[in-house]
Amino acid sequence: MPKANPSPRTDTAPISYEAALQELEGLVQQMESGQLPLNQLLSGYQRGAELLAYCRAQLDAVEQQIKVLDDGVLKPWTSA
C-alpha cells in the first residue's frame, strides 16, 4: 500500500513575520481547495496554528515597542 506524501512543511520558526504570513496564506489556500487528504489537513491546521501564534507574538512585540517609544501610551493610528 503506497504511503501518502506529506505536504511540504517546516516545523521551524519562520524567518520573518512576512514569511510566516505568506506560508499561512498558502496553507489556507490549500486547505480551502478541498483537495488535501485528511492527514494533510490536520498537519496543515497544526502548522497554521503555529504560524498564527508566531504572527501574533511578533505583532504584540511591535506593539510593546511602540508603547515604549510613545511613553507607555498607545496612540490611535492616523493617516497622514
Secondary structure as UniProt FT lines:
FT   HELIX           17..33
FT   HELIX           38..69
FT   TURN            70..72
//
